[in-house]
Each structure stands twice: as C-alpha cells, then as structure tokens.
C-alpha cells in the first residue's frame, strides 16, 4: 500500500517528536512542515521536506493525506476548524481547546460533518495502558472500588525563568499536566462524575498552585485520590515510571496508579497484580496470589501515528475522539474550579 503523506504543523518539542515518528514510520511519510519560525527551516532541510509558513500556504501548494496540529493551544480550535472545512483529517494535540465552550464548538462540527479527528492523548496508545485496561476489563480485580494515583515531579527553576507565564494562573500543574492523567483515569476507571480539591502554592510562593490533592467520584461508584505536584522530589509520575520517554530518568520499582477492586489490585506501570486465589475465601488475613502481568514497552507516539494513518484511511474510528478530548478538558477545568472555590464540582456528562 502507498504510504500516506503526513504534514506536521508546529515544530516545537512535541512537533519534533511527531516529525521523528513520521520519518521512521513504515506506513506514512513526512510531506511537509508548517511553522513560521526561522528555526523550523533547519528542521525541514534536515528532513528533506518543504517548509510552509501557514496552513493556508500548505494547502495552496500541496494536499497531504493528513495533518498533525502541534501548534500553540490557542490555535488548536481555529486551525482544526480550517482543516475540517478543507476536508483534511487531523491529529490535534491536547488540549482540544483552551476552554470547554470553545471545545464544544469543535465537537459539534466534528459530529455534524463526520470529520476524521484524532486527539493527541498519546498515552492512550501506550502498550502499558492497553494491557492495564485488559486486566481491568477482564474482571480479575472484581468490582472496582478505588484508584490511587500520583503525578509528583520537580520542575527546575529554569522552567519558570524561560517562560514567566508559568508562574501565573493557568500555568500550573492542574491545567498543564493533569489533563494527561485524566485521560488515563477515564480509560481505566470510567467517567468522572465529581471532583474536589485542595491546592497550595506555599513551596514556591507563585500566584499559581504547585501542589494539589484531588478526590474523584466515578460513574460506577468507585472513588479516587490523586496527588499532583511539580515541586515534589518524588518519581511517582508517568514519565518517571513508564520508561517510555527516554528524556526522563525512570525507576522500575515505582508506580503512579494503583487500581483496587473487591478481589485484587493492579499497580501501573510495574503491572504488579495481587488477587485472591479463592474469591469465596477473601480476607485481609489471607495471602494474595502475586505476579506481574506480561507486557511490552514501546513508544506510544509511534503507535499513535500508525493509528492516525488507519483513521485517515477510514479503517478505524479515532481511539481518542473529539468528545474524549472535551471530557478530559471538562474534568481538568472542574479540578481547577474545585481548588479555587473549595466546592465539590459536578462534571457535566456529554
């Protein structure tokens, strides 16, 4: 089969990761880079593809089979709307939009037109997450009761010096980092119906939060607790435990999620599984049957790109739909509101 031609808009950190994945893909080829910055010229030259300053210029000169939008968040919706109008399938990086209202406008258009839109929550394509969901769906854990999660890491001073806006409201770990965790939790535990949260900025003293304790109530009745901090020197985050992003030091003895049911628990990403061998004889005095679920580790961005090619060709529906992207944003905004107001925030069902 002829390789699909993929263009990438946005040549920043995540855009460069997409470019690398496209160059290494067996099913697609990089056709162009779209970015107005002078630095992008070197990337395009090295990749051997043309560089365009805008999507308008790209579409005037060539017609790729699909476009990856890895541009700044404020451009996500207007550029997605432009691509949908042009009939161009897109992989839109998360967050889907800067606000729920803006995201709803995009979702409505996708539903009305049947546009092929994949939202770039790349962890959904992680083999670790796929296997964890298989274990949960198998019923081995029994009825789901609780999930305990964490995203604790230490951002250096340079992170804030390079971009001072990260010290202000909207630049903290809730809106920048938590949206990744929300999709993982929804994959494993189902829809989130309500959240509450406490936040603190005591450690750094910036206007924005640096640490947040979050409670979640899911539609199936299970409860969750989540600790989020970008000033905690603790490697219990996805990046520092999954071993998927080689830019981070990782620790194979740490987990960032534990899912507990009435018959056992699964720790992710070590995939340590503990279950009672005889469900009719469960007790905290009884020993668990302990083991590790077999799985492979691989780059989720690579798997996401191959899935996008299938979406382009009409072979599958998007694993992470525009609707999913909007729900992730709803929950994340709900957490931010709960931390700000001290109230329990009900999450609107789509």
Secondary structure as the mmCIF struct_conf table of DSSP 4:
data_model
#
loop_
_struct_conf.conf_type_id
_struct_conf.id
_struct_conf.beg_label_comp_id
_struct_conf.beg_label_asym_id
_struct_conf.beg_label_seq_id
_struct_conf.end_label_comp_id
_struct_conf.end_label_asym_id
_struct_conf.end_label_seq_id
HELX_LH_PP_P HELX_LH_PP_P1 UNK A 2 UNK A 3
STRN STRN1 UNK A 4 UNK A 9
BEND BEND1 UNK A 12 UNK A 12
HELX_RH_AL_P HELX_RH_AL_P1 UNK A 13 UNK A 24
BEND BEND2 UNK A 26 UNK A 27
STRN STRN2 UNK A 28 UNK A 34
BEND BEND3 UNK A 37 UNK A 37
TURN_TY1_P TURN_TY1_P1 UNK A 38 UNK A 39
HELX_RH_AL_P HELX_RH_AL_P2 UNK A 40 UNK A 47
TURN_TY1_P TURN_TY1_P2 UNK A 48 UNK A 48
STRN STRN3 UNK A 50 UNK A 52
BEND BEND4 UNK A 53 UNK A 54
HELX_RH_AL_P HELX_RH_AL_P3 UNK A 55 UNK A 61
BEND BEND5 UNK A 65 UNK A 65
STRN STRN4 UNK A 66 UNK A 69
BEND BEND6 UNK A 71 UNK A 71
HELX_RH_3T_P HELX_RH_3T_P1 UNK A 73 UNK A 75
HELX_RH_AL_P HELX_RH_AL_P4 UNK A 76 UNK A 85
TURN_TY1_P TURN_TY1_P3 UNK A 86 UNK A 87
STRN STRN5 UNK A 89 UNK A 93
BEND BEND7 UNK A 94 UNK A 96
BEND BEND8 UNK A 98 UNK A 99
HELX_RH_AL_P HELX_RH_AL_P5 UNK A 100 UNK A 113
TURN_TY1_P TURN_TY1_P4 UNK A 114 UNK A 114
STRN STRN6 UNK A 117 UNK A 120
HELX_RH_3T_P HELX_RH_3T_P2 UNK A 122 UNK A 125
HELX_RH_AL_P HELX_RH_AL_P6 UNK A 127 UNK A 138
TURN_TY1_P TURN_TY1_P5 UNK A 139 UNK A 141
BEND BEND9 UNK A 143 UNK A 143
STRN STRN7 UNK A 144 UNK A 152
STRN STRN8 UNK A 154 UNK A 154
HELX_RH_AL_P HELX_RH_AL_P7 UNK A 157 UNK A 162
HELX_RH_3T_P HELX_RH_3T_P3 UNK A 164 UNK A 167
BEND BEND10 UNK A 168 UNK A 168
TURN_TY1_P TURN_TY1_P6 UNK A 169 UNK A 170
BEND BEND11 UNK A 172 UNK A 172
HELX_RH_AL_P HELX_RH_AL_P8 UNK A 173 UNK A 176
TURN_TY1_P TURN_TY1_P7 UNK A 177 UNK A 177
HELX_RH_AL_P HELX_RH_AL_P9 UNK A 178 UNK A 189
STRN STRN9 UNK A 192 UNK A 200
TURN_TY1_P TURN_TY1_P8 UNK A 202 UNK A 204
BEND BEND12 UNK A 207 UNK A 208
BEND BEND13 UNK A 210 UNK A 210
STRN STRN10 UNK A 211 UNK A 218
TURN_TY1_P TURN_TY1_P9 UNK A 219 UNK A 220
BEND BEND14 UNK A 221 UNK A 221
STRN STRN11 UNK A 223 UNK A 229
BEND BEND15 UNK A 230 UNK A 230
STRN STRN12 UNK A 231 UNK A 231
BEND BEND16 UNK A 237 UNK A 237
HELX_RH_AL_P HELX_RH_AL_P10 UNK A 238 UNK A 241
BEND BEND17 UNK A 242 UNK A 242
TURN_TY1_P TURN_TY1_P10 UNK A 246 UNK A 247
BEND BEND18 UNK A 248 UNK A 248
TURN_TY1_P TURN_TY1_P11 UNK A 252 UNK A 253
BEND BEND19 UNK A 256 UNK A 256
STRN STRN13 UNK A 257 UNK A 261
BEND BEND20 UNK A 262 UNK A 263
STRN STRN14 UNK A 264 UNK A 268
TURN_TY1_P TURN_TY1_P12 UNK A 269 UNK A 271
STRN STRN15 UNK A 272 UNK A 275
BEND BEND21 UNK A 277 UNK A 277
HELX_RH_3T_P HELX_RH_3T_P4 UNK A 279 UNK A 281
TURN_TY1_P TURN_TY1_P13 UNK A 284 UNK A 285
BEND BEND22 UNK A 286 UNK A 286
HELX_LH_PP_P HELX_LH_PP_P2 UNK A 287 UNK A 288
STRN STRN16 UNK A 289 UNK A 292
HELX_RH_AL_P HELX_RH_AL_P11 UNK A 300 UNK A 312
TURN_TY1_P TURN_TY1_P14 UNK A 313 UNK A 314
BEND BEND23 UNK A 315 UNK A 316
BEND BEND24 UNK A 319 UNK A 320
HELX_RH_AL_P HELX_RH_AL_P12 UNK A 322 UNK A 341
BEND BEND25 UNK A 343 UNK A 343
STRN STRN17 UNK A 345 UNK A 346
HELX_LH_PP_P HELX_LH_PP_P3 UNK A 347 UNK A 349
#
